[in-house]
Amino acid sequence: MPARCNAMTERIKTAASVEGRDTEDALSDLAPLLRVRPELQEFCRFGGDWASPREAEQPGWAHFHMVTRGHCLIDRPARSSLRLEAGDILLLPRGDAHVVRARAAAGRAAQPISTDYCNAILTRTSVGVEPDTELICGRLHFEAAPENPLVAALPDVIVVRAGDQPLVDRFRMLMLGIRDELDGGRAGAMAIAVDLASALFVMLLRGHLEDDPPADGLLALLGKRGTAQAVIAMLHDPSHDWTLDELAAHAAASRATLVRAFRATCGIAPLAFLTGLRLGLARRRLETTADAITQIAADVGYHSEAALSRAFQRRFGIRPRSVRRAASRSARPRK
């Protein structure tokens, strides 16, 4: 049997095994692309008119805050303030600059804050007042960034509201488990912390998708039974020369049914979505890495730099080398 037929047979077997379990559980199948490395930065105990500014992070890093007691506001440039209550978790996937503050702190002199380094984490405490708000603050590094299309598809802000005590307790247990592993310094601590943080991130993403399901785009496709497994197959192997038959087999659907499902959700057919996915991956790598364009082309499914360049011109009206030059200029420090 020809090699291509063998490969097709294996993919159909994989699709059949997928159908045997819950095909709506796309997040479990995407776990390898959702791994994050945690960095717990601060345990904060604030009171009075306090404010804590945060600078923008480098690409691939996300800010997060978990309110374990009290409440606070999050100010971001040109956006309305967000209010967080005890048990809420905020994730800023782009690592945007922001200010965490008390409700009454805007425009006022901030309460002095003392800083102490203890057990591998900074403890920050308001001076001269009784703390009424506690937060665990840190950041997550996406292991597959910047080429991770899931990260690119996330909204600028994710807030998961802890509406019931069991959910609050589960988040707190994960966060404290991460802190304890990193503080303890025992063998395997980082591996355990990464697994716990990845679990926490998946829970955050699941909560966001349940509370505020997207209407279109990648995350919407992942949330629908008829399209999720086809999209997962593309995400795991974007360089494969996918056919509509193979994608339909992964989705356990007919070709026509799969096309209708994609068009209903995002307005385009599966192979057109694949093209957009590949070009998006290529553009992010051009803008954020020094990888050779020939290698980028191969990694996203184009047989040559020229083929990628033609596809880029059709989609974006610009050539890959121009994208790289523009990214280089913007990254160059100003004199």
SEVO-13087 format. One record per residue (C-alpha): residue in one letter; z, y, x negated. Coordinates in steps of 0.05 Angstrom, whole numbers, plus 5000, padded with zeros to 4 digits. Each point is the difference from the previous one (the first is absolute). Example, Ala and Ser with C-alpha at 12.3 -4.5 7.8 and 13.67 -1.06 7.14 Angstrom:
SEVO-13087
A515649104754
S498750694973
//
This chain:
SEVO-13087
M500050005000
P498350694972
A505750414972
R499050545053
C500749485055
N506349734968
A502950704998
M498250115072
T503249355020
E506550194964
R500250685035
I499049685068
K505749514985
T504450604980
A498250345066
A501749375039
S506949974966
V501150735017
E498549865073
G505449474999
R505450524989
D501450685032
T493650384987
E503450655021
D504849974940
A495450394954
L505750314960
S502249314974
D492949854977
L499850684966
A506649914963
P496749964930
L496950695012
L506650305025
R504349884939
V503950604976
R504750144942
P506350385022
E503650544963
L506550215031
Q501350714975
E505850315036
F505849865046
C501450675035
R506350225036
F498750705027
G503750505043
G499450745018
D493450374991
W496949544949
A492749924978
S496749494953
P492850144979
R495349454977
E493850094957
A493449665014
E499249314969
Q494249714960
P494849595038
G502649315017
W507150235012
A503350125068
H506550385016
F504949685047
H506750215032
M504849595040
V505450375039
T506249575001
R504550525032
G499150675036
H493350345006
C495250464962
L493350355003
I493849884957
D495750614985
R492849914975
P495250574985
A496050245060
R503149475046
S505649995051
S506849764979
L501949285013
R507049825024
L503149364974
E506249675030
A504649464972
G496049354991
D493250354997
I495449874941
L494750494976
L494249794956
L495050494970
P494449544975
R496550554962
G506350234965
D499450715028
A504650564979
H505550145051
V507150255011
V505649605031
R505150475030
A505550135049
R498050275068
A502950684985
A497850054927
A493150325009
G499850694969
R507449974979
A503249924932
A500849254989
Q506849694991
P501449824926
I498849274985
S503449594945
T496249444966
D503149374969
Y496349414969
C503449355019
N497649285004
A492750184983
I499450495058
L501450745008
T505650195048
R499250705028
T505650325039
S500950685033
V505550414966
G505850285039
V498349705068
E501149345036
P493549594999
D497249855069
T493249724980
E498449424953
L493149784976
I497049484953
C493950324967
G494849714954
R492749834992
L495449415005
H494349834953
F494249645032
E498249454951
A492649985021
A499050765001
P495550384994
E494849495023
N504249755058
P496350195064
L506249865042
V503750554964
A494250485011
A500049835074
L507350175010
P501750665035
D503150574960
V506849855029
I503349395031
V506750075036
V503349375027
R505450175050
A505849515002
G501049965075
D505049424999
Q505749814954
P497249314978
L493850344972
V504350524964
D504149444969
R493849624976
F497150614965
R506850174969
M500949294975
L493250014966
M501350674968
L506849814975
G497249344974
I494850384959
R505350474973
D504849444981
E494549614964
L497850614960
D507150204984
G502249304980
G494949904945
R500149255007
A494249544982
G494450055051
A502950645031
M493450384999
A496149435031
I505149935056
A500150765011
V492450025005
D500049455052
L505450345041
A496450674995
S493449685020
A503549695060
L502950685019
F493250324994
V496849475045
M505650125051
L498750754997
L492649895010
R501249515057
G504650495034
H495050564993
L494349575028
E504349795059
D502650695016
D493650404987
P494049534999
P493850334969
A494050105045
D494749854948
G498749864927
L502649464954
L507049955028
A497349955071
L495449434980
L505949644968
G503950075065
K494949635043
R499349255005
G492450025001
T499150394936
A506249914956
Q498149374963
A492950254984
V502950644971
I505249614960
A494549574970
M496350644978
L506350314971
H501749394959
D492949934971
P495950635009
S495049794946
H497949375037
D493150015030
W502649945071
T495549795057
L501350115074
D500549255009
E505649954949
L503950585029
A499249715071
A502649334974
H506250354972
A501150355066
A498849345039
A495050375043
S492550035011
R495850504962
A498750405064
T507450005019
L502050254931
V494950555000
R502350235070
A507350004977
F498550424939
R495750495039
A505350075054
T505550144948
C496750424947
G492950145025
I496249614947
A497949284986
P503949554951
L495150054942
A499650765008
F507650014996
L499649574937
T495350514968
G504950565016
L505749604972
R496449854935
L497950724990
G506950255016
L503049534948
A494850234949
R501350745013
R507549934991
R499149644934
L495050514976
E505050565016
T506349674973
T498049534943
A495749994937
D496949335018
A492649934982
I495550145059
T496349344988
Q506649635006
I502050385063
A493249835031
A500949264986
D507249995026
V498050305067
G493849585012
Y494150364968
H495749654950
S498750614957
E502150724988
A493350225028
A501249625065
L506950335007
S497050684984
R494749935055
A505349795051
F504550584979
Q494350495008
R498549755070
R507350025023
F502950604964
G493950404977
I502549964928
R499349534941
P506049614970
R499650374934
S500650665036
V506249755036
R503149814933
R498350664968
A503150385058
A506349584997
S500550124925
R499450755009
S505350025054
A504849594957
R499050444938
P506250444988
R498950745012
K500950474942
//
